[in-house]
Amino acid sequence: MPLEIKKVGVIGAGQMGNGIAHVCALAGYDVALNDADPDRIRSGLATINGNMAKQVSKGTVSEDDRQQALGRIAAADRVEDLADCDLVIESATEREEVKRKIFASLCPVVKPEALLASNTSSISITRLAASTDRPERFIGIHFMNPVPLMELVELVRGIATDDDTFESSKQFVTRLHKTYAVAEDFPAFIVNRILLPMINEAIYTLYEGVGSVDSIDRAMKLGANHPMGPLQLADFIGLDTCLAVMQVLHEGLADSKYRPCPLLVKYVEAGWLGRKTQRGFYDYRGEKPVPTR
C-alpha cells in the first residue's frame, strides 16, 4: 500500500528548499527544514514568512492559513531531527557527490519505511538511489522555481522505484495543488532537457556577438512571447545551476550540441552567478538591473 505521508523533511534551505517547505506547510504537512548551515535555515524560515505574507496581501492565502502553516515548520539543525519524517526531499546544490554524501548520512537516521526523494534537475535518479539503502523507495520529485508559484512537478522513477513509492509521490504532489509530469530517468528529464540548451544557445549568441544582453532578451520576449528573456532567466535560475545541468547533458548524452558555452563557464568561474550574487548577465546592485555586456 502507498505510504501515508504526514511529515516531510527538506534538506537544503535555499531558494528551492524553502519553497518546497513553504508549499508543504500550506498543504497541511508538518515540515522539518534542514541545512548544513544553521544560519541558512533561519534565513529560509524568514523567506517563507515573507513570501506567505505576500500571498496574504494578494488574497491567495488567508492570514489564519499563514499562521497555521508557519506553525507546522520546524528548524532541523541536525540530520537526526529528520528521524520521524515519512518523506525526505533533498534540495542541495546540483552536484552529485554532495547529494550522495547527504543520502549516506540520512539513511541510518530515517525509519526503514520512509521515502527518499531528490529535487535534482538533471542527475540520474537511478544512480542516486543506488547510493542509498532503499532504492525501491527513492524517487525524483523535481519542483520548478519559484516553487510557490510554479504549478508543475516532474516525477522521475529510477529503475528500482516501486509502484507504492510512485503512487505515494503522485498523491503527495496532488495534495500540494500541483500538476505532475512523469519523466523517464534521462539526463535533465523533460523541462531542463529543452530549456537549458535554449539558454545555452542564447549565451552562445551573446558570446559570438550576434546580439547584446538587452537585444537577446528583448527579441525573445517580443518575438517569441516569452515572459522573461533567456539571459534574465539564466540569472534567475543561477548560472552555476545552468552550467551544472549543461555539463550533465554533455557528459550523459555525449553530444557536442550540449557543450556549455565558454562564456557561461567564465561567468561561473568569476563568481557571477546571477541574482543570488547580484551579478550575472545583469548587474543587480543598483536600483535597476543593468546588462553586464
C-alpha positions in Angstrom: 0.0 0.0 0.0 1.2 3.6 -0.7 2.7 5.2 2.4 0.6 7.9 4.1 2.8 10.9 4.3 2.3 13.1 7.3 5.7 14.7 8.0 8.1 15.9 5.3 11.8 16.7 5.8 13.5 19.1 3.4 17.3 19.2 3.2 18.6 22.5 1.9 17.1 25.7 3.0 18.0 27.8 -0.1 15.6 29.1 -2.8 14.3 25.7 -3.8 14.3 24.1 -0.4 12.5 26.9 1.5 10.0 27.0 -1.4 9.3 23.2 -1.0 8.9 23.7 2.7 6.5 26.6 2.1 4.1 24.7 -0.2 4.2 21.5 2.0 3.3 23.5 5.1 0.4 25.3 3.3 -0.9 21.9 2.2 -1.1 20.7 5.8 2.1 18.7 6.2 4.4 19.0 9.2 7.8 20.1 7.9 11.4 19.8 9.2 13.8 22.2 7.4 17.4 21.2 7.5 20.6 22.7 6.2 24.3 22.2 6.8 24.4 25.9 7.7 22.1 26.8 10.6 22.0 30.5 9.5 20.6 29.4 6.2 17.8 27.6 8.0 16.9 30.9 9.8 17.2 32.8 6.6 14.9 30.2 4.8 12.3 30.5 7.5 12.3 34.3 7.2 11.9 34.0 3.4 9.0 31.6 3.9 7.4 34.1 6.3 7.9 37.0 3.9 6.6 35.0 0.8 3.5 33.9 2.7 2.9 37.5 3.8 2.9 38.5 0.1 0.3 35.8 -0.6 -1.9 37.1 2.2 -1.6 40.7 0.7 -2.7 39.3 -2.7 -5.6 37.4 -1.2 -4.4 34.0 -2.3 -3.8 32.8 1.3 -5.7 33.8 4.5 -3.8 35.2 7.5 -5.1 32.2 9.5 -3.7 29.8 7.0 -0.4 31.6 7.0 -0.1 31.4 10.8 -1.0 27.7 10.8 1.4 26.9 8.1 4.3 28.7 9.8 3.5 26.8 12.9 4.0 23.5 11.0 7.5 24.3 10.0 10.3 23.5 12.4 14.1 24.1 12.1 16.0 20.8 12.0 19.6 21.7 12.9 20.8 18.1 12.8 20.1 15.3 10.3 18.9 13.3 13.3 15.9 15.7 13.6 14.5 14.1 10.4 14.2 10.7 12.0 10.4 10.7 12.2 9.8 12.0 8.7 7.7 9.9 6.2 9.3 11.6 3.2 12.6 13.4 3.0 13.3 15.6 0.0 17.0 16.6 -0.8 17.3 20.0 -2.3 21.0 20.7 -2.1 23.4 22.1 -4.7 23.3 20.4 -8.1 26.5 18.3 -7.5 26.2 14.5 -7.4 28.9 14.0 -4.8 27.2 16.4 -2.4 23.9 14.7 -2.8 25.4 11.2 -2.3 27.0 12.4 0.9 23.7 13.7 2.1 21.9 10.4 1.5 24.8 8.5 3.1 24.3 10.4 6.3 20.5 10.3 6.1 19.9 6.6 5.5 21.0 5.4 9.0 18.7 8.0 10.6 15.3 7.8 9.0 12.9 5.0 9.6 13.0 2.0 7.3 9.7 2.7 5.6 10.4 6.4 4.9 10.6 7.6 1.3 13.6 9.5 0.0 13.5 11.9 -2.9 15.8 14.3 -4.7 14.8 17.6 -6.2 17.7 17.3 -8.7 17.0 19.0 -12.0 19.3 16.8 -14.1 21.2 14.0 -12.2 20.3 10.3 -12.6 17.8 9.2 -10.1 18.9 5.6 -10.6 22.5 6.5 -9.6 21.4 8.5 -6.6 19.0 5.7 -5.5 21.8 3.1 -5.7 23.8 5.1 -3.1 21.1 4.5 -0.6 19.8 1.5 1.4 16.3 1.8 -0.2 16.4 2.3 -4.0 12.9 1.0 -4.3 11.7 3.8 -2.0 13.6 6.5 -3.9 12.2 8.9 -6.5 12.9 12.2 -8.2 10.5 15.0 -7.3 11.6 18.0 -9.3 9.9 21.2 -8.4 10.1 24.3 -10.6 11.4 27.7 -9.5 9.8 29.6 -7.8 8.1 26.7 -6.0 5.1 28.6 -4.6 4.2 30.0 -8.0 5.0 27.2 -10.5 2.4 24.5 -11.0 4.5 21.7 -12.5 6.4 19.0 -10.7 8.4 16.4 -12.6 8.2 12.8 -11.2 11.1 10.6 -12.1 11.3 6.9 -11.3 14.6 5.2 -11.0 15.0 1.7 -12.4 14.3 0.3 -8.9 11.5 2.7 -7.8 8.5 0.6 -6.8 4.8 1.3 -7.6 3.9 2.2 -4.0 6.6 4.9 -3.9 5.3 6.2 -7.2 1.7 6.3 -6.1 2.6 7.9 -2.7 4.6 10.6 -4.7 1.7 11.3 -7.0 -0.7 11.7 -4.1 1.8 14.0 -2.4 2.2 16.3 -5.4 -1.6 16.4 -5.9 -2.2 17.4 -2.3 0.2 20.3 -2.9 -2.3 21.5 -5.6 0.4 21.0 -8.3 0.3 19.0 -11.5 2.9 16.3 -12.2 4.5 15.2 -15.4 6.2 11.8 -15.4 9.6 11.8 -17.0 12.0 9.0 -17.7 15.3 8.9 -16.0 17.4 10.5 -18.7 19.8 13.5 -18.2 17.9 16.7 -17.3 14.5 14.9 -17.7 11.9 17.0 -19.7 11.9 20.6 -18.8 15.6 21.2 -18.5 16.4 19.0 -21.5 14.5 21.5 -23.5 15.0 24.8 -21.6 18.7 24.7 -20.7 20.0 24.1 -24.3 17.9 27.1 -25.3 19.5 29.3 -22.6 23.0 27.9 -23.5 22.3 28.9 -27.2 21.3 32.4 -26.1 24.6 32.6 -24.2 26.4 31.5 -27.4 24.5 34.2 -29.3 25.9 36.7 -26.8 29.4 35.2 -26.9 29.6 35.3 -30.7 28.5 38.9 -30.8 25.2 38.3 -32.6 23.3 40.5 -30.1 23.7 42.2 -26.7 22.2 41.0 -23.5 19.4 43.6 -23.9 18.8 42.7 -27.6 18.7 39.0 -27.0 16.2 39.2 -24.1 14.0 41.8 -25.9 14.0 39.6 -29.0 12.8 36.5 -27.2 10.2 38.4 -25.1 8.7 40.3 -28.0 9.4 37.9 -30.8 8.6 34.6 -29.1 6.3 35.9 -26.4 8.5 34.6 -23.6 7.6 36.2 -20.3 11.3 36.5 -19.4 14.3 36.7 -21.7 16.7 33.7 -21.7 19.6 35.6 -20.1 17.4 37.1 -17.4 16.0 33.6 -16.8 19.5 32.2 -16.5 20.3 34.8 -13.8 17.2 33.8 -12.0 18.0 30.1 -12.1 21.6 30.7 -11.2 24.4 30.4 -13.7 26.2 27.7 -11.7 23.0 25.6 -11.9 22.7 26.3 -15.6 26.3 25.1 -16.1 25.8 22.0 -13.9 22.8 20.9 -16.0 24.6 21.5 -19.3 27.6 19.5 -18.0 25.3 16.6 -17.1 23.7 16.8 -20.6 27.0 17.0 -22.4 28.6 14.1 -20.4 25.5 12.0 -20.2 24.5 12.2 -23.8 27.9 12.6 -25.4 26.6 15.1 -28.0 28.6 18.3 -28.8 25.4 20.2 -29.2 25.2 20.3 -25.4 28.7 21.7 -24.9 28.4 24.5 -22.3 29.2 27.9 -23.8 32.7 29.1 -22.7 31.2 32.5 -21.6 28.9 30.6 -19.2 31.9 28.9 -17.7 33.8 32.2 -17.4 30.9 33.8 -15.5 30.7 30.9 -13.1 34.5 31.0 -12.6 34.2 34.7 -11.8 31.5 34.0 -9.2 28.9 36.0 -11.3 26.1 33.5 -10.7 23.1 35.8 -11.3 20.6 37.3 -8.9 21.9 35.4 -5.9 25.3 37.0 -6.2 24.0 40.4 -7.5 25.9 39.9 -10.8 25.4 37.7 -13.8 24.3 38.8 -17.3 22.8 41.7 -15.4 24.2 43.8 -12.5 21.6 43.9 -9.8 23.4 46.1 -7.3 21.7 49.3 -8.3 18.0 50.3 -8.3 17.5 48.8 -11.8 19.2 45.7 -13.3 21.9 46.8 -15.9 23.3 44.4 -18.6 26.9 43.5 -17.9 27.7 43.1 -21.7 
